[in-house]
Structure formats: C-alpha cells, structure tokens
Amino acid sequence: MTFRENYRNELRAAIRQLSDRCLYSAAKWTAELLVGIDPDAPPSSSSGASASRATPYSSSSGTGGGRTLHLHRHREGSTSRRRIRSGAVDVISTPLAGVSYVSTPIPDDGDGFDGSGDAYLLAKSYFDCREYRRAAHVLRGQAGRKAVFLRCYALYMAGEKRKEEEMIELEGPLGKCNAMNSELASLERELSTFRRTGAIDSFGLYLYGIILRDKGCESLATSILVESVNSYPWNWSAWSELLSLCTTSDILNNLNIKNHWMKDFFLANAYQELKMHEEALRRYECLMGVFRFSDYIQAQIATVQYSMRELDDAEVIFEELLRTDPYRVDSMDIYSNLLYAKESLSSLSFLAHRVFLTDKYRPESCCIIANYYSLKGQHEKSVLYFRRALKLNRKYLSAWTLMGHEYVEMKNTPAAIDAYRRAVDINPRDYRAWYGLGQTYEMMGMPFYALHYFKRSSYLQPSDARLWIAMAQCYESAPLQMLEEAIKCYTRAANCNDMEGIALHQLAKLHSILGHSEQAAFYYKKDLERMEAEERQGSNMIEALLFLAKHCKAMERFDEAEVYCTRLLDYTGPEKETAKTILRGLKIAQSGYPLMDVDHFAP
C-alpha cells in the first residue's frame, strides 16, 4: 500500500471519529485534506527524495494600492490554476523528507459494550440540535470515555450559549460584558480528576485544555493541549486552541510535540500567526507535495502572500479558488481585504454579492459586505455590517480592528479606541489594532500615548516601513520635536523597503534642518535617484534639485551644481528664477572673480 493510500485511510478514520465526537469543524478540515490528496500520482522510487520548492510561480512582490496605513485596512493577471501539480518532486512517506514520523495512534474509546450506545445516539442528536443540557442529562451516570466527553462538552457548550445570551442582555458600549461560563469550575474539577486517574482520552484532554485557557491558566492549558495532540494528532481543533496560546516564538519552540506530520500544518499556521511569513510559505509549499489539490493549503498560501504584500500573486490564487469552489466563504474575508487594498470596487462588489447569496449570516460574509460599503465611502453601513459580524462571532478579530478603522474615518475616536482595545484583548499580536490605537491618540493630540502604541505595533511587525514612518512623524510633531529620534525611525523605514519613498525625503529634510548638510545631500541624492527610476515628478524633486544645487555650489563642485540648475530650468515656477541666479553665481566663480553671495538675491 502506498503512502498516499495510508494517508487516505487515516483521514477517513479520523473524519468518522471526529464527527462521532461532534467536532465538526475538525472533521470538515480533515475531509478537505482527504480530497486534497492526489489519487493518481505514483510514489517516487527514491525514499530519500527531498521536496523541492513546490510552486511554479514567482514570489516577486506585487503592487497594490488602497488607503495609506494611517487609514489603510492593512487587511500585509492570469486566472490559470496556480496549484502545485507539475514540476514538483514527489514526497515519499512524509511531506518533509528526511524526518522520522511517529505513527498515528488509534484512540481507545473504552466504552466496550456497556449498553450506552442508544443513549449516546440520543444525546448526540440533542447536541446536533443545540439542546446541550438535554444531551448532558441523557448521559448522566455513563462511564464510557465517549459518553463522558460528550456530556462534558455539552455542558461546556451550554455554558457558552448562556454566556452569549448574557452578553446580548447585559452588553455595554460596543458589546462589552463581563459574562462568564458558569460551568467552567465544575468541569475543571471533574476533568482534572479523570486525568489524575487516567480515565481521560485525547478528546477529554482537548476539552480540559479549553477550560483551563478560558480560566486564564495558559501555561497548564498549553501542556494539556500538547498532551492531547500527541495522543491523537488528527484533532485540528486541539491544534487550533494550542496555536492561540503560542504568542511568542519561544513558547512555540519549547513545545514538546511528537513528529507526526500534522505538526507541519500546525507549525506553518503558527509561523503565519507570528509573522514569520517566509517560513510559513516554505512549510505550506512542502505540504503541497502530498496534498496537491488541497483548497485549504492554497488559501493559506494566498493569505501568506497577502501578508507579504504580494497582492497580485495572492489574487490569482483566490480567483482560482472561487472558480473551482464558487460557494466557498472560508478565507474570502482575506480576499476582500486584498481587493480593498487594490481598490477593486467591481471585484469586491461581485464577491459581496456572491457570499450574500451563499450564506449572508456568516461572520465572513458580513465582513466582506462591510468592506464593500467602506470602499464606497458609506462608513455608517460598513459599521452596521461589522457589528452584525460581531453579533455572530464575538471573537472575530478582523471585524473589531476594521470597525475601529471605520470609526476613525467617522472621527468617532472613543468608539475607535474601544474597538481597537477589544481587538488586542482577543489577540495581543494584532499589530494593526495597536497601530490603530496609536493613530487615534495622535488624532486626539496625545503624542506620548500614541508613541507607546506605535512602538508596540512596530515591535510586532518590525519589517513594515509604514509603522516606522508613523512613529517618526509622531516624534517630528510640534509637541515633541524629537528630531534625532525621528531620524532613527525614518532610517529603519528606509531599510525596510519604503515603497512610497517618504523616509528618504524626510531624512534629507531633517538632516538639513539640523545642519547636517552632507547627510542631507546624501539622502536627497538617493531620493532623487529613486524618483528618476520611478519616473516621478513633483515638489519633492524640485526641493531635492534646489538643495543639491546650492550644496554643490557651496562645496565648489561647480560642474555638478550646474547640472542640477540646468534641470531646474525645465520648471516654470519660482525655482526657475532661483536656478538662473545660482547659474550666474557659478559663472562668476568660474571666471576667477570673487564669489558673491548670490543666494541673497534669489527670490
């Protein structure tokens, strides 16, 4: 039996097991992987073959418009199918060749034939109908592991359902409420007892980890979830909960996870969350060596490329995903952010119409429609749909952050701050929300608060030039006037591939203000070269030419000064007369007469 057949058999068994435990999201994810395996590709003859960079397309940076970062959503060609089908080396027994993987454990339910089968089926039917307390009541007194898990899971869901109802009944501004799941304490006591006695399986450990996380015991929750995925690695829901606790690379590196190849999916996702985009892309492309037709992996690759601002490449993948799966809603909110950044109103309108007809009560659908209204400038309607998305999912991070952006557009700073704070409460790694807080406090004239949040944002995303520019402008503002600190930030921005060229121009201006003429000339020259390469014109070019002409004249580099002055003669404003005056001074200096301060007579 080939390794692909082994994978198929394991996936089919996992789907049945997860569905039987009512873990439908994990079962859906696993089913998508099952369909993603290429059934026709024969295994390679060499078991040590390594997976090549399995993508036929370039990762060159795409271009995208959209609003600048201070109001940008940051939401980070051909329509041929960009799937990795040809040109890739087959991977033999694992997605990452050369790694020794453990076999997939088969869970022992421990139920035997204890007569609980009919009660379990009834309880599962109640659970499917969201009658959680009835499901738990049916299973009272049952000792089998499946029955214990479903009973505890039903109680947990009943507590979550009641918590959501209290949030609606008692909500404050923007839905703030301190409601708690009342079942957590009793469930923690019961599950901890089961764990001490060894009467708990991997699914019980998964639920125990969730309960500990909700109670704030994050360290213990991490170790319990690691124990769960090591015991049964097919439960993607457990991996997702573990991912939410990996807030730093140190936590991720210290996890003692067995080398099952599901770990590679987890690591790719974790790298993506931690903004380690190159590493995430390499992992996903290696996994494509086995799951060649996986829509999930393709969507993740497109999301990583969007985060890397390779907008054109990501757009092609999203278009192809929609062509092959026209009723897809998963990840389409990321696609709508991309279309927003590129200001593709017609494409965004088509996408919003499609998801509205598919499932208008999905949080992702509401977010897509909100993006559409925002791009049209109808910010009140946009906020309405973001709030609707949050009614459906209180922990929908993008909705909180993007709604904060909308409130900034509407100049409603208290509401914007509240929305951004809710976002960072959900995910402290969301640099967009930290940046939004900085932007809002800057608008309120509180630069020290703004600097604090800008620093948090740039710490989380140090490679984004726009964040450093925002911090530099804050240092440069009238209340602070900390020009040396601003220069340091602009320098970081210039080293981070500032695509708009703001950093170079500001570095030149600040050095000129501080009297650092050589440094100012250096940056003006670099800025001039950039504008020439991009064929740009405008006031920045005139300013650079004027400064360089005067600087070269002062340094007695008359030939170079004459070149800059000659270029200024092509303009029609006052700079033309200034250039003529400087040229006259240059001729006098070159003729051997004493050089007068001709700049004194310049208009």
Secondary structure, 3 states (H helix, E strand, C coil): CCHHHHHHHHHHHHHHHHHHCCCHHHHHHHHHHHHHCCCCCCCCCCCCCCCCCCCCCCCCCCCCCCCCCCCCCCCCCCCCCCCCCCCCCCCCCCCCCCCCCCCCCCCCCCCCCCCCHHHHHHHHHHHHCCCHHHHHHHCCCCCCHHHHHHHHHHHHHHHHHHHHHHHHHHCCHHHCCCCCCCCHHHHHHHHHHHHHHCCCCHHHHHHHHHHHHHCCCHHHHHHHHHHHHHHCCCCHHHHHHHHHHCCCHHHHHCCCCCCCCHHHHHHHHHHHHCCCHHHHHHHHHHHCCCCCCCHHHHHHHHHHHHHCCCHHHHHHHHHHHHHHCCCCCCCHHHHHHHHHHCCCHHHHHHHHHHHHHHHCCCHHHHHHHHHHHHHCCCHHHHHHHHHHHHHHCCCCHHHHHHHHHHHHHCCCHHHHHHHHHHHHHHCCCCHHHHHHHHHHHHHCCCHHHHHHHHHHHHHHCCCCHHHHHHHHHHHHCCCCCCHHHHHHHHHHHHHCCCCCCHHHHHHHHHHHHCCCHHHHHHHHHHHHHHHHHCCCCCHHHHHHHHHHHHHHHHCCCHHHHHHHHHHHCCCCCHHHHHHHHHHHHHHHHHCCCCCCCHHHHCC
